[in-house]
Amino acid sequence: MLIAPLNSVQYLDEPNFTQDMKLHANMTTAKTIVVKTEETTQPQEIEGEVAGETGSKSQAKVDVEEEEISTPRGNDILSGRGAGVQTHPGNMHFRKIIQANKETYIMADASEKKRIILSLAKELKSYGRFLKQNSREFWVKIDFDEVKKKVGQALRENATMIRKQMKEDKANMKLHANMTTAKTIVVKTEETTQPQEIEGEVAGETGSKSQAKV
């Protein structure tokens, strides 16, 4: 067994050695923290993406089940064109209500028109659902703002022509009233003057007879 001479042995500097050990330990700890952080956050991100996709699919499924309607009811009010829509019972009722209130709406001021639209929209919505077709050709409900818009458009349809007709009817009624009044005056005049003429004739005949007798 060889023993090295004392003068050939190199001693470690204790302060430098302790500092190097601490630095190494800190670097190892920092590396471990970074690795653990990456390992824990990555699965969370993936889990969040999966959960987001699942939530979107679930929400889309719920929307389809709640909103899409394949066959409307008889009292539903449908948006669209064509004979099928126009002759639908709900649409016929809709037109009947609109027609009954159209003249009142046309002659009303701005604030009163808003009140009429709101009132009719609530009444018709309680009668049946307002539906329109989507891109998948299913019927879906429309919101209340769209209902009010549909009611307002229906009330304003042909408003200019109706307003003109209403004025003409009013003028004709006034003319008819004036003619009726004038006719009544003439008849009364004839009724009051004719007996006077007859009375004169009778008086003339009586005078002649009295003169003849004398």
Contacts in CASP RR format, 6 or more apart in sequence:
PFRMAT RR
TARGET T0000
AUTHOR 0000-0000-0000
METHOD contacts of the structure
MODEL  1
MLIAPLNSVQYLDEPNFTQDMKLHANMTTAKTIVVKTEETTQPQEIEGEV
AGETGSKSQAKVDVEEEEISTPRGNDILSGRGAGVQTHPGNMHFRKIIQA
NKETYIMADASEKKRIILSLAKELKSYGRFLKQNSREFWVKIDFDEVKKK
VGQALRENATMIRKQMKEDKANMKLHANMTTAKTIVVKTEETTQPQEIEG
EVAGETGSKSQAKV
67 140 0 8 1.000
67 141 0 8 1.000
68 134 0 8 1.000
68 136 0 8 1.000
68 138 0 8 1.000
68 139 0 8 1.000
68 140 0 8 1.000
69 131 0 8 1.000
69 138 0 8 1.000
69 139 0 8 1.000
69 140 0 8 1.000
69 141 0 8 1.000
70 138 0 8 1.000
70 139 0 8 1.000
72 78 0 8 1.000
72 88 0 8 1.000
72 129 0 8 1.000
72 131 0 8 1.000
72 139 0 8 1.000
73 128 0 8 1.000
73 129 0 8 1.000
74 88 0 8 1.000
74 89 0 8 1.000
74 90 0 8 1.000
75 89 0 8 1.000
75 90 0 8 1.000
75 93 0 8 1.000
75 127 0 8 1.000
75 128 0 8 1.000
75 129 0 8 1.000
76 88 0 8 1.000
76 90 0 8 1.000
76 128 0 8 1.000
76 129 0 8 1.000
76 130 0 8 1.000
76 131 0 8 1.000
76 139 0 8 1.000
77 88 0 8 1.000
77 90 0 8 1.000
77 91 0 8 1.000
77 93 0 8 1.000
77 94 0 8 1.000
77 124 0 8 1.000
77 127 0 8 1.000
77 128 0 8 1.000
77 129 0 8 1.000
77 130 0 8 1.000
77 131 0 8 1.000
78 85 0 8 1.000
78 88 0 8 1.000
78 90 0 8 1.000
78 91 0 8 1.000
78 131 0 8 1.000
78 132 0 8 1.000
78 139 0 8 1.000
79 85 0 8 1.000
79 130 0 8 1.000
79 131 0 8 1.000
79 132 0 8 1.000
79 133 0 8 1.000
79 142 0 8 1.000
79 150 0 8 1.000
80 132 0 8 1.000
80 133 0 8 1.000
85 91 0 8 1.000
90 127 0 8 1.000
90 128 0 8 1.000
93 127 0 8 1.000
94 124 0 8 1.000
94 154 0 8 1.000
95 154 0 8 1.000
97 120 0 8 1.000
97 123 0 8 1.000
97 124 0 8 1.000
98 120 0 8 1.000
98 151 0 8 1.000
98 154 0 8 1.000
98 155 0 8 1.000
101 116 0 8 1.000
101 120 0 8 1.000
101 155 0 8 1.000
102 155 0 8 1.000
102 159 0 8 1.000
102 162 0 8 1.000
103 162 0 8 1.000
103 166 0 8 1.000
104 116 0 8 1.000
105 113 0 8 1.000
105 116 0 8 1.000
105 117 0 8 1.000
105 155 0 8 1.000
105 156 0 8 1.000
106 155 0 8 1.000
106 159 0 8 1.000
106 162 0 8 1.000
106 163 0 8 1.000
106 166 0 8 1.000
107 166 0 8 1.000
108 116 0 8 1.000
113 155 0 8 1.000
116 155 0 8 1.000
117 148 0 8 1.000
117 151 0 8 1.000
117 152 0 8 1.000
117 155 0 8 1.000
118 148 0 8 1.000
120 151 0 8 1.000
120 155 0 8 1.000
121 144 0 8 1.000
121 147 0 8 1.000
121 148 0 8 1.000
121 151 0 8 1.000
124 130 0 8 1.000
124 147 0 8 1.000
124 151 0 8 1.000
125 144 0 8 1.000
125 147 0 8 1.000
129 141 0 8 1.000
130 141 0 8 1.000
130 142 0 8 1.000
130 146 0 8 1.000
130 147 0 8 1.000
130 150 0 8 1.000
131 139 0 8 1.000
131 140 0 8 1.000
131 141 0 8 1.000
131 142 0 8 1.000
132 139 0 8 1.000
132 140 0 8 1.000
132 142 0 8 1.000
133 139 0 8 1.000
133 140 0 8 1.000
134 140 0 8 1.000
142 150 0 8 1.000
END
